[in-house]
Amino acid sequence: MFVFFIQNVVYFFKKLLKFLSFIRICIFNFLFISVILLVFMFFFHVNFFNMSATSRFKALRINLVGNLIDKPINDNNFNKFFHTFFKNNDIVLKENSLFDIINRIRLAKEDCSISGIVLDLKDFLSSDLSSLIYLGKVLMEFRSSGKYIYALGDNYTQTQYFLASFSNKIYLSPEGVVDLHGFSIYNLYYKDFLNKLRVNTHVFRAGIYKSAVEPFIFNKMSTSSKKIYNNLTNNLWKNYLLTISRNRHINIHRVFPDIDNMLLKLKIVNGDYSKYAKYLGLIDIIKPRTLVEKDFEKIFGINKESKTYNFIDIYDYYPKSNKSSVSFNVAVIVINGIISDIKSPLGISNSDLIINQIRYARLTNSIKAIILRINSPGGSVSASEKIYNELLTLKYTGKPLIVSMGGMAASGGYWITTTSNYIIGDCNTITGSIGVFGILNTLDRSLHSIGINSDGVSTSVLSDISIFRSLPVKVKQIIQLNILHKYNNFIKLVSLSRNKTICQIDKIAKGHIWLGKEAKSNGLIDELGDFDSAVSKAIELANLKYVNLYWFNNSENILSFVIDQLKIFVNDIFLNKVNNSFSVQLVNNYINNSYYFFNKKNTIYSFCFFNLCLI
């Protein structure tokens, strides 16, 4: 017995030693990897500051890859770190920060070593119109300094050409095309599909214009939605054409002729799209890319290493800012994408993360004002309400809160603006959609059709709720009452915020969406402007002598970064199979929205289901 005990003790200590050895190896490996990363970071740090000395470069090449949004998934230094060493935009940079790009262009304006900009937008996919106009404004600021902007393209999508129109000179390849075709809004409708599957769809909503539920209860777009969307797309398209008309100094009817004039002019140039674009005045010079780059060599000089014209990519341009020694006094909190309680990189703004940022800005003494940048269609009511409550706490501190609306600040995205001191939106901002809805699908008929039934006992009707059984009538009434309660609370908050009666707000609410100009007329926003207007208002309301913005970054965790990149890679496998003429942003929105409606249970939404094909 004693020998057996000794054997067990020896066996235990052997296993313990093996375990400790394993731990030791893990710790040493971790330390080794950490040292390697520190060495890499050191070289990155040196490289980072060496980039600021751009004396040998003459052109800033803006070669955006992917989409332009307010806040990318990986908006942190790991993004820059990986790009610096791998030099491959396709690996990391599928999303670009609007504000980061704008900051670099403004610094390039003051940089004596940068004499011009080359817009090479062949890999640029999409952005909303408000963001493009803001970026265009900054490009015009660059031009006002006397420096030139050149646009180079084999072809131009609508998004690419809109940016290109802000340049001094636009080049197009001989077989290229400027693809202007207009805006459209189309959704898929599932009523018959769900009926064939014998799925019971229970819809609860407050707001007759809340079109997010229509795909589940109709086979086509409702008349009221068509009227609203038709007005919306026509106004957006008019603003798009007017901007190009002003930039190119041509009549708006030449920018996009009617179909008969288009055919007539195409016949004049024998169907040559590039000559057609030049005939209309949309471009300046028809020339192959290689010859254009030869022209750039004469303008900017030749880089002996790359054997092409002297340029530095926008992703490699890190000039020093004069504000580095000044303390931050205005915090910028960005809400980009669907507002939710869940944590996901797929176009989601997590409410807990936003709340922590608001709390930090509230408790930091050096922060004197907060700019809340919103580019969101809304999301779950509970997530929006949590953010609202935290902003209400902020309001009691006396620190001014200024809302800057991006391309969209609708539904739940508008809900959270009701605590602000001032709301600024762009004329192309889509806002409003003040309404609430909920959707619950049950599979009782589907299962019954294949011989599966659900049965059992429960202590009350409420404990009997399941997707496998039909929804009791009384439960439907309870849910609808709660929806109406949340809607009434919504319009009450808006009425208090905008100093209007509940009846006045109800008339412009009911789920109706508005463009910025209409929202201003209806009293939903205070001023038409961009992010710069919000900064100016923050200076005014907080009585600041200077402004230095503090931007919240995503968590800089190497493991989360790698996981996010893997998700982006998997997402790209699908997206790369989609036809180029189809809006990638539309696909992303559709996937995310479908995920929301079919996978989130017991959730009530204040959400604007809106897909505009801009490309």
C-alpha positions as CSV (number, residue, x, y, z in Angstrom):
1,M,0.0,0.0,0.0
2,F,2.9,2.4,0.9
3,V,4.6,1.5,-2.4
4,F,1.4,2.3,-4.3
5,F,1.2,5.6,-2.5
6,I,4.8,6.5,-3.3
7,Q,4.2,5.6,-7.0
8,N,1.2,7.9,-7.1
9,V,3.1,10.8,-5.5
10,V,6.0,10.3,-8.0
11,Y,3.5,10.1,-10.8
12,F,1.8,13.3,-9.6
13,F,5.1,15.2,-9.4
14,K,6.2,14.0,-12.8
15,K,2.9,15.4,-14.3
16,L,3.4,18.6,-12.2
17,L,6.9,19.1,-13.5
18,K,5.7,18.5,-17.1
19,F,2.9,21.1,-16.6
20,L,5.4,23.6,-15.1
21,S,7.8,22.9,-18.0
22,F,4.9,23.6,-20.4
23,I,4.1,26.8,-18.6
24,R,7.7,27.9,-18.6
25,I,7.9,27.2,-22.4
26,C,4.7,29.2,-23.0
27,I,6.0,32.1,-20.9
28,F,9.4,32.2,-22.7
29,N,7.7,31.9,-26.1
30,F,5.4,34.8,-25.1
31,L,8.4,36.9,-24.0
32,F,10.3,36.0,-27.2
33,I,7.3,37.0,-29.4
34,S,6.9,40.2,-27.4
35,V,10.5,41.1,-28.0
36,I,10.2,40.4,-31.7
37,L,7.1,42.6,-31.8
38,L,8.8,45.3,-29.9
39,V,11.7,45.3,-32.4
40,F,9.2,45.5,-35.2
41,M,7.4,48.3,-33.5
42,F,10.7,50.1,-33.0
43,F,11.4,49.9,-36.8
44,F,7.8,50.9,-37.5
45,H,8.2,53.9,-35.2
46,V,11.4,55.0,-37.0
47,N,9.7,54.4,-40.3
48,F,6.6,56.2,-39.1
49,F,8.5,59.4,-38.4
50,N,10.8,59.0,-41.4
51,M,7.6,59.1,-43.5
52,S,6.9,62.6,-42.3
53,A,10.1,63.8,-44.1
54,T,8.6,63.6,-47.6
55,S,11.0,66.0,-49.2
56,R,11.8,63.6,-52.1
57,F,8.2,63.1,-52.9
58,K,6.2,65.6,-55.0
59,A,2.8,64.1,-55.4
60,L,0.4,62.7,-52.9
61,R,-1.3,59.7,-54.5
62,I,-4.8,59.1,-53.2
63,N,-5.3,55.4,-54.1
64,L,-8.2,54.5,-51.8
65,V,-8.9,50.7,-51.6
66,G,-12.4,49.7,-50.5
67,N,-15.0,51.8,-48.8
68,L,-14.8,55.2,-47.2
69,I,-16.6,55.3,-43.9
70,D,-16.5,57.4,-40.7
71,K,-14.8,54.7,-38.6
72,P,-13.3,51.5,-39.9
73,I,-13.4,48.2,-38.0
74,N,-9.6,48.3,-37.3
75,D,-9.1,52.0,-36.7
76,N,-5.8,51.7,-34.8
77,N,-2.1,51.5,-35.1
78,F,-2.0,47.7,-35.8
79,N,-3.7,48.6,-39.1
80,K,-0.8,51.0,-40.0
81,F,1.7,48.5,-38.6
82,F,0.7,45.7,-40.8
83,H,0.4,47.9,-43.9
84,T,3.9,49.4,-43.3
85,F,5.5,45.9,-43.3
86,F,3.4,44.1,-45.8
87,K,2.8,47.0,-48.2
88,N,-0.4,45.4,-49.4
89,N,-3.6,47.5,-49.3
90,D,-5.7,44.5,-50.1
91,I,-4.7,42.7,-46.9
92,V,-5.7,45.3,-44.4
93,L,-7.3,48.4,-45.9
94,K,-10.8,47.4,-47.0
95,E,-12.2,50.3,-45.0
96,N,-10.9,53.8,-44.9
97,S,-11.4,56.5,-42.2
98,L,-13.0,59.6,-43.8
99,F,-11.4,61.8,-41.1
100,D,-8.0,60.3,-41.4
101,I,-7.9,60.9,-45.2
102,I,-9.2,64.4,-44.7
103,N,-6.6,65.2,-42.1
104,R,-3.8,64.0,-44.3
105,I,-5.0,66.1,-47.3
106,R,-5.1,69.2,-45.1
107,L,-1.6,68.6,-43.8
108,A,-0.4,68.0,-47.4
109,K,-1.9,71.4,-48.3
110,E,0.6,73.0,-45.9
111,D,3.5,70.6,-46.8
112,C,6.0,72.3,-49.1
113,S,7.3,69.0,-50.4
114,I,3.8,68.1,-51.7
115,S,3.1,70.0,-54.9
116,G,0.0,68.2,-56.1
117,I,-2.4,65.3,-55.7
118,V,-3.1,62.4,-58.0
119,L,-6.5,60.7,-57.6
120,D,-6.0,57.1,-58.6
121,L,-9.4,55.6,-57.6
122,K,-9.6,52.4,-59.5
123,D,-9.9,50.3,-56.3
124,F,-12.3,52.8,-54.5
125,L,-15.6,51.1,-54.0
126,S,-18.2,53.3,-52.3
127,S,-19.2,55.9,-49.7
128,D,-22.3,58.0,-48.9
129,L,-22.9,61.3,-50.7
130,S,-22.4,63.4,-47.6
131,S,-19.0,62.0,-47.0
132,L,-18.0,62.4,-50.6
133,I,-19.1,66.1,-50.5
134,Y,-17.1,66.7,-47.3
135,L,-14.0,65.1,-48.9
136,G,-14.6,67.1,-52.0
137,K,-14.7,70.3,-50.0
138,V,-11.3,69.5,-48.6
139,L,-9.9,68.8,-52.0
140,M,-11.1,72.2,-53.1
141,E,-9.2,73.7,-50.1
142,F,-6.1,72.0,-51.4
143,R,-6.6,73.5,-54.8
144,S,-7.1,76.9,-53.3
145,S,-3.5,76.8,-52.2
146,G,-2.4,76.9,-55.8
147,K,-1.6,73.2,-55.9
148,Y,-3.0,71.0,-58.7
149,I,-5.1,67.8,-58.5
150,Y,-5.1,65.3,-61.3
151,A,-7.5,62.4,-61.7
152,L,-6.3,59.2,-63.4
153,G,-8.7,56.5,-64.4
154,D,-9.1,53.6,-66.8
155,N,-12.8,53.8,-66.0
156,Y,-14.9,55.8,-63.4
157,T,-17.8,54.5,-61.4
158,Q,-20.3,57.1,-60.2
159,T,-18.6,57.2,-56.8
160,Q,-15.1,57.5,-58.3
161,Y,-16.1,60.2,-60.8
162,F,-17.8,62.3,-58.2
163,L,-14.5,62.6,-56.4
164,A,-12.6,63.0,-59.7
165,S,-14.8,66.0,-60.6
166,F,-13.1,68.0,-57.8
167,S,-9.7,67.8,-59.6
168,N,-8.1,70.3,-62.0
169,K,-7.7,67.8,-64.8
170,I,-9.3,64.4,-65.5
171,Y,-7.7,61.8,-67.6
172,L,-9.5,58.8,-69.1
173,S,-8.1,55.8,-71.0
174,P,-9.1,55.5,-74.7
175,E,-11.4,52.5,-74.0
176,G,-12.7,53.9,-70.7
177,V,-16.1,54.9,-69.6
178,V,-17.6,57.4,-67.1
179,D,-20.5,55.3,-65.8
180,L,-23.2,57.7,-64.8
181,H,-26.6,56.0,-64.6
182,G,-28.5,57.4,-61.6
183,F,-29.5,56.1,-58.2
184,S,-31.9,53.3,-57.4
185,I,-33.5,51.6,-54.4
186,Y,-34.6,48.0,-54.7
187,N,-35.4,45.5,-51.9
188,L,-36.3,41.8,-51.9
189,Y,-39.8,41.0,-50.7
190,Y,-40.6,37.7,-49.0
191,K,-44.3,37.4,-48.3
192,D,-45.1,34.7,-50.8
193,F,-41.8,32.9,-50.0
194,L,-42.6,32.9,-46.3
195,N,-46.1,31.6,-47.0
196,K,-44.8,28.8,-49.1
197,L,-42.5,27.8,-46.2
198,R,-45.6,28.2,-43.9
199,V,-43.8,30.7,-41.7
200,N,-46.0,33.0,-39.7
201,T,-44.6,36.5,-39.6
202,H,-46.0,38.7,-36.8
203,V,-45.2,42.3,-37.4
204,F,-45.7,45.1,-34.8
205,R,-45.0,48.7,-35.6
206,A,-45.8,52.2,-34.7
207,G,-45.4,54.5,-37.7
208,I,-47.2,53.9,-41.0
209,Y,-44.1,54.8,-43.0
210,K,-41.8,52.4,-41.1
211,S,-40.9,50.5,-44.3
212,A,-38.4,48.1,-42.6
213,V,-41.2,45.6,-42.1
214,E,-42.5,45.7,-45.7
215,P,-40.3,42.9,-47.1
216,F,-42.0,40.5,-44.7
217,I,-45.6,41.5,-45.2
218,F,-45.7,42.6,-48.9
219,N,-44.7,41.3,-52.3
220,K,-43.7,44.8,-53.5
221,M,-42.9,48.2,-52.3
222,S,-46.0,50.1,-50.8
223,T,-47.3,53.2,-52.6
224,S,-46.4,55.4,-49.7
225,S,-42.8,54.1,-49.6
226,K,-42.4,54.5,-53.4
227,K,-43.5,58.1,-53.1
228,I,-41.0,58.8,-50.3
229,Y,-38.1,56.9,-51.9
230,N,-38.8,58.5,-55.3
231,N,-38.6,62.0,-53.8
232,L,-35.5,61.0,-51.9
233,T,-33.5,59.5,-54.8
234,N,-34.5,62.4,-57.2
235,N,-33.2,65.0,-54.7
236,L,-30.0,63.1,-54.0
237,W,-29.4,62.6,-57.7
238,K,-30.1,66.3,-58.4
239,N,-27.6,67.2,-55.7
240,Y,-25.1,64.8,-57.2
241,L,-25.5,66.3,-60.7
242,L,-25.4,69.9,-59.4
243,T,-22.1,69.3,-57.6
244,I,-20.5,67.9,-60.8
245,S,-22.0,70.7,-62.9
246,R,-20.4,73.3,-60.6
247,N,-17.0,71.5,-60.5
248,R,-16.8,71.0,-64.3
249,H,-18.4,74.3,-65.2
250,I,-21.0,72.7,-67.5
251,N,-24.7,72.7,-67.7
252,I,-26.5,70.1,-65.5
253,H,-28.2,68.7,-68.6
254,R,-24.8,68.0,-70.2
255,V,-23.7,66.1,-67.2
256,F,-26.5,63.5,-67.6
257,P,-28.6,64.0,-70.8
258,D,-31.9,62.3,-71.2
259,I,-31.9,59.0,-73.0
260,D,-32.7,60.5,-76.4
261,N,-29.9,63.1,-76.3
262,M,-27.6,60.4,-75.0
263,L,-28.2,58.2,-78.0
264,L,-27.9,61.2,-80.3
265,K,-24.5,62.2,-78.9
266,L,-23.2,58.7,-78.8
267,K,-24.0,58.4,-82.5
268,I,-21.9,61.5,-83.2
269,V,-18.9,59.9,-81.6
270,N,-19.7,56.4,-83.1
271,G,-20.5,54.9,-79.8
272,D,-17.0,55.7,-78.3
273,Y,-17.7,56.2,-74.5
274,S,-14.4,58.0,-73.9
275,K,-15.0,60.5,-76.7
276,Y,-18.6,60.8,-75.5
277,A,-17.4,61.8,-72.0
278,K,-15.0,64.4,-73.5
279,Y,-17.7,65.7,-75.8
280,L,-19.9,66.3,-72.7
281,G,-17.1,68.0,-70.8
282,L,-16.9,65.3,-68.1
283,I,-13.2,64.7,-68.8
284,D,-10.3,66.7,-70.1
285,I,-7.8,64.3,-71.8
286,I,-8.1,60.9,-73.3
287,K,-4.8,59.1,-72.9
288,P,-3.5,55.6,-71.8
289,R,-2.4,55.3,-68.2
290,T,1.3,54.7,-69.2
291,L,1.4,58.0,-71.1
292,V,-0.4,59.9,-68.3
293,E,2.3,58.6,-65.9
294,K,4.9,59.9,-68.3
295,D,3.3,63.3,-68.1
296,F,3.4,63.1,-64.3
297,E,7.1,62.4,-64.5
298,K,7.5,65.8,-66.1
299,I,5.4,67.4,-63.5
300,F,6.6,65.7,-60.3
301,G,10.0,64.3,-61.4
302,I,11.2,60.7,-61.5
303,N,11.6,58.4,-58.6
304,K,14.9,56.5,-59.3
305,E,13.8,53.6,-57.0
306,S,10.4,52.9,-58.4
307,K,11.2,54.1,-61.9
308,T,8.0,56.2,-62.1
309,Y,6.8,59.6,-61.1
310,N,7.6,60.9,-57.6
311,F,4.7,60.2,-55.3
312,I,3.8,58.9,-51.8
313,D,0.7,56.9,-51.2
314,I,-1.9,58.4,-48.9
315,Y,-1.5,55.3,-46.7
316,D,2.3,56.0,-46.2
317,Y,1.9,59.7,-45.6
318,Y,2.4,60.5,-41.9
319,P,3.3,64.2,-41.6
320,K,3.7,65.7,-38.2
321,S,0.9,67.8,-36.7
322,N,1.6,71.1,-34.9
323,K,-1.0,70.2,-32.2
324,S,0.9,67.2,-30.7
325,S,2.0,69.2,-27.6
326,V,-1.5,70.7,-27.0
327,S,-3.9,68.9,-24.6
328,F,-7.1,67.5,-26.0
329,N,-10.2,69.5,-25.2
330,V,-12.9,68.2,-27.5
331,A,-13.8,64.5,-27.7
332,V,-15.2,62.9,-30.8
333,I,-17.4,59.9,-30.4
334,V,-18.3,58.1,-33.6
335,I,-21.4,55.9,-34.0
336,N,-21.0,54.1,-37.3
337,G,-23.4,51.4,-38.4
338,I,-26.2,49.6,-36.6
339,I,-26.6,50.3,-32.9
340,S,-26.7,47.1,-30.9
341,D,-26.0,45.4,-27.6
342,I,-24.0,42.7,-29.4
343,K,-20.3,42.8,-30.2
344,S,-19.5,42.3,-33.8
345,P,-17.2,44.0,-36.4
346,L,-19.8,43.8,-39.2
347,G,-21.0,47.4,-39.3
348,I,-22.1,47.3,-35.6
349,S,-21.8,50.1,-33.0
350,N,-21.7,48.3,-29.7
351,S,-23.7,50.3,-27.1
352,D,-21.4,49.4,-24.2
353,L,-18.3,50.6,-26.0
354,I,-20.1,53.9,-26.9
355,I,-21.2,54.3,-23.3
356,N,-17.7,53.8,-22.0
357,Q,-16.4,56.5,-24.4
358,I,-19.2,58.9,-23.3
359,R,-18.3,58.2,-19.7
360,Y,-14.6,58.9,-20.3
361,A,-15.4,62.2,-22.0
362,R,-17.7,63.1,-19.1
363,L,-15.1,62.4,-16.4
364,T,-12.1,63.8,-18.1
365,N,-11.6,67.4,-16.9
366,S,-9.6,68.5,-19.9
367,I,-12.5,67.6,-22.2
368,K,-14.7,70.7,-22.5
369,A,-17.1,69.6,-25.3
370,I,-18.2,66.5,-27.1
371,I,-19.0,66.0,-30.8
372,L,-21.2,63.0,-31.4
373,R,-20.7,61.9,-35.0
374,I,-23.6,59.7,-36.2
375,N,-23.7,57.7,-39.4
376,S,-26.3,55.1,-38.5
377,P,-29.7,53.7,-39.6
378,G,-30.6,53.0,-35.9
379,G,-30.8,49.6,-34.3
380,S,-32.4,48.1,-31.2
381,V,-34.4,50.4,-28.9
382,S,-32.7,49.0,-25.8
383,A,-29.2,49.9,-27.1
384,S,-30.3,53.3,-28.3
385,E,-31.9,54.0,-24.9
386,K,-28.8,53.0,-23.0
387,I,-26.7,55.4,-25.0
388,Y,-29.4,58.1,-24.5
389,N,-29.4,57.7,-20.8
390,E,-25.6,58.0,-20.6
391,L,-25.7,61.1,-22.8
392,L,-28.4,62.5,-20.4
393,T,-25.9,62.1,-17.6
394,L,-23.3,63.9,-19.6
395,K,-25.8,66.8,-20.2
396,Y,-26.0,67.4,-16.4
397,T,-22.3,68.2,-16.3
398,G,-22.8,71.2,-18.5
399,K,-20.4,70.1,-21.2
400,P,-21.9,71.0,-24.6
401,L,-22.9,68.1,-26.9
402,I,-22.9,68.8,-30.6
403,V,-24.3,66.2,-33.0
404,S,-22.7,65.9,-36.5
405,M,-24.8,63.8,-38.8
406,G,-23.1,61.9,-41.6
407,G,-24.9,60.2,-44.5
408,M,-27.6,58.8,-42.2
409,A,-28.8,59.5,-38.7
410,A,-32.2,57.9,-38.7
411,S,-34.6,56.2,-36.3
412,G,-32.5,55.0,-33.3
413,G,-29.7,57.1,-34.7
414,Y,-32.0,60.2,-34.3
415,W,-33.2,59.0,-30.9
416,I,-29.8,59.5,-29.3
417,T,-29.6,63.1,-30.6
418,T,-32.4,64.3,-28.4
419,T,-30.0,65.1,-25.5
420,S,-27.8,67.3,-27.6
421,N,-27.3,71.1,-27.4
422,Y,-27.1,71.4,-31.2
423,I,-27.7,69.2,-34.3
424,I,-25.9,69.7,-37.6
425,G,-26.7,67.7,-40.7
426,D,-25.7,67.7,-44.3
427,C,-28.2,68.6,-47.0
428,N,-27.8,65.0,-48.2
429,T,-28.2,63.4,-44.7
430,I,-31.0,60.9,-44.4
431,T,-32.7,61.4,-41.0
432,G,-36.0,61.1,-39.3
433,S,-37.6,57.7,-39.5
434,I,-39.1,58.3,-36.0
435,G,-40.8,55.0,-35.4
436,V,-40.6,51.6,-33.7
437,F,-41.2,48.0,-34.9
438,G,-40.7,44.4,-34.0
439,I,-40.8,41.2,-36.0
440,L,-41.4,37.6,-34.7
441,N,-41.5,34.6,-37.0
442,T,-43.1,31.3,-35.8
443,L,-42.6,27.9,-37.4
444,D,-45.6,26.1,-36.1
445,R,-47.2,25.6,-39.5
446,S,-43.9,24.7,-41.1
447,L,-43.2,22.0,-38.6
448,H,-46.8,20.7,-38.7
449,S,-46.5,20.2,-42.5
450,I,-43.7,17.8,-42.0
451,G,-45.2,15.9,-39.1
452,I,-43.5,17.7,-36.2
453,N,-45.7,19.2,-33.4
454,S,-44.9,21.0,-30.2
455,D,-47.0,20.3,-27.1
456,G,-46.6,20.5,-23.3
457,V,-47.8,22.5,-20.3
458,S,-47.1,26.0,-19.0
459,T,-48.1,28.0,-15.9
460,S,-49.2,31.0,-18.1
461,V,-49.7,32.2,-21.6
462,L,-46.5,34.2,-21.4
463,S,-44.4,31.1,-20.7
464,D,-45.9,29.5,-23.7
465,I,-44.1,31.8,-26.2
466,S,-41.9,29.9,-28.7
467,I,-41.1,30.0,-32.4
468,F,-42.3,26.4,-32.5
469,R,-45.9,27.4,-31.5
470,S,-48.4,29.9,-32.7
471,L,-48.3,33.3,-31.0
472,P,-51.3,33.8,-28.6
473,V,-53.6,36.7,-29.4
474,K,-53.2,38.3,-26.0
475,V,-49.4,38.2,-26.3
476,K,-49.7,40.0,-29.7
477,Q,-51.7,42.7,-28.0
478,I,-49.2,43.0,-25.2
479,I,-46.3,43.4,-27.7
480,Q,-48.2,46.0,-29.8
481,L,-49.0,48.0,-26.7
482,N,-45.3,48.0,-25.8
483,I,-44.4,49.1,-29.3
484,L,-46.9,52.0,-29.1
485,H,-45.5,52.9,-25.6
486,K,-41.9,53.1,-27.0
487,Y,-43.1,55.2,-30.0
488,N,-44.9,57.6,-27.7
489,N,-41.8,57.9,-25.6
490,F,-39.8,58.5,-28.7
491,I,-41.9,61.4,-30.0
492,K,-42.1,62.9,-26.5
493,L,-38.3,63.0,-26.3
494,V,-38.1,64.6,-29.7
495,S,-40.8,67.2,-28.8
496,L,-38.9,68.2,-25.6
497,S,-35.6,68.3,-27.5
498,R,-36.9,70.4,-30.4
499,N,-39.3,72.6,-28.4
500,K,-42.4,71.4,-30.3
501,T,-45.7,69.8,-29.3
502,I,-46.2,66.1,-29.5
503,C,-48.8,66.6,-32.2
504,Q,-46.3,68.6,-34.3
505,I,-43.7,65.9,-34.0
506,D,-46.2,63.1,-34.7
507,K,-47.1,64.7,-38.0
508,I,-43.5,64.5,-39.3
509,A,-42.7,61.2,-37.5
510,K,-44.6,57.9,-38.2
511,G,-41.4,56.4,-39.7
512,H,-41.1,59.1,-42.4
513,I,-37.5,59.7,-43.6
514,W,-36.3,63.2,-44.6
515,L,-33.3,64.7,-46.3
516,G,-31.2,67.3,-44.5
517,K,-33.0,70.3,-46.0
518,E,-36.4,68.9,-45.3
519,A,-35.3,68.0,-41.7
520,K,-34.1,71.6,-41.2
521,S,-37.5,73.0,-42.4
522,N,-39.3,70.5,-40.1
523,G,-37.2,71.6,-37.1
524,L,-35.5,68.2,-36.7
525,I,-32.0,69.7,-37.0
526,D,-30.5,73.2,-36.2
527,E,-28.1,73.8,-39.1
528,L,-27.0,72.5,-42.4
529,G,-23.3,71.9,-42.4
530,D,-20.5,69.3,-42.1
531,F,-18.1,68.1,-39.4
532,D,-16.1,71.3,-39.6
533,S,-19.3,73.2,-38.6
534,A,-19.7,70.9,-35.6
535,V,-16.1,71.7,-34.5
536,S,-16.8,75.5,-34.9
537,K,-20.0,75.1,-32.8
538,A,-18.1,73.2,-30.1
539,I,-15.5,76.1,-29.9
540,E,-18.4,78.6,-29.6
541,L,-20.5,76.7,-27.0
542,A,-17.5,75.8,-24.8
543,N,-15.8,79.2,-25.2
544,L,-12.5,77.6,-26.3
545,K,-9.4,79.5,-27.4
546,Y,-8.1,76.5,-29.4
547,V,-9.4,73.1,-30.4
548,N,-7.6,69.7,-30.3
549,L,-9.8,66.7,-31.0
550,Y,-9.5,63.5,-29.1
551,W,-10.6,60.5,-31.2
552,F,-11.5,57.2,-29.6
553,N,-9.8,54.3,-31.3
554,N,-11.0,50.7,-31.3
555,S,-9.2,48.3,-28.8
556,E,-5.7,47.8,-30.0
557,N,-5.4,44.1,-29.3
558,I,-3.3,42.0,-31.6
559,L,-5.4,38.9,-31.2
560,S,-8.7,40.8,-31.9
561,F,-7.0,42.5,-34.9
562,V,-6.0,39.1,-36.4
563,I,-9.5,37.7,-35.9
564,D,-11.1,40.8,-37.5
565,Q,-8.8,40.4,-40.5
566,L,-9.8,36.8,-40.8
567,K,-13.4,37.8,-40.8
568,I,-12.7,40.5,-43.5
569,F,-10.9,37.9,-45.6
570,V,-13.8,35.4,-45.4
571,N,-16.2,38.3,-46.2
572,D,-14.1,39.1,-49.2
573,I,-14.4,35.6,-50.5
574,F,-18.1,36.2,-50.9
575,L,-18.0,39.8,-52.0
576,N,-15.4,39.3,-54.7
577,K,-17.8,36.9,-56.4
578,V,-20.4,39.7,-56.7
579,N,-20.7,41.5,-60.0
580,N,-18.8,44.8,-60.0
581,S,-21.9,46.7,-61.1
582,F,-23.7,45.7,-57.9
583,S,-23.2,47.8,-54.8
584,V,-20.9,46.1,-52.4
585,Q,-22.3,48.4,-49.7
586,L,-25.7,47.2,-50.6
587,V,-24.6,43.5,-50.2
588,N,-23.1,44.3,-46.8
589,N,-26.2,46.2,-45.6
590,Y,-28.5,43.4,-46.8
591,I,-26.4,40.7,-45.0
592,N,-26.2,42.7,-41.8
593,N,-29.9,43.6,-41.8
594,S,-31.0,40.0,-42.5
595,Y,-28.7,38.8,-39.7
596,Y,-30.5,41.2,-37.4
597,F,-34.1,40.3,-38.2
598,F,-33.7,36.6,-38.2
599,N,-31.2,36.0,-35.4
600,K,-32.1,38.5,-32.7
601,K,-34.9,37.4,-30.4
602,N,-37.1,39.5,-28.1
603,T,-35.8,42.7,-29.7
604,I,-37.7,45.9,-30.6
605,Y,-36.1,48.0,-33.3
606,S,-35.9,51.7,-34.1
607,F,-34.3,51.1,-37.5
608,C,-34.4,52.6,-41.0
609,F,-34.1,49.8,-43.6
610,F,-32.7,51.8,-46.5
611,N,-30.4,50.6,-49.4
612,L,-29.3,53.2,-52.0
613,C,-27.2,51.8,-54.8
614,L,-24.7,54.6,-55.4
615,I,-22.1,52.9,-57.5
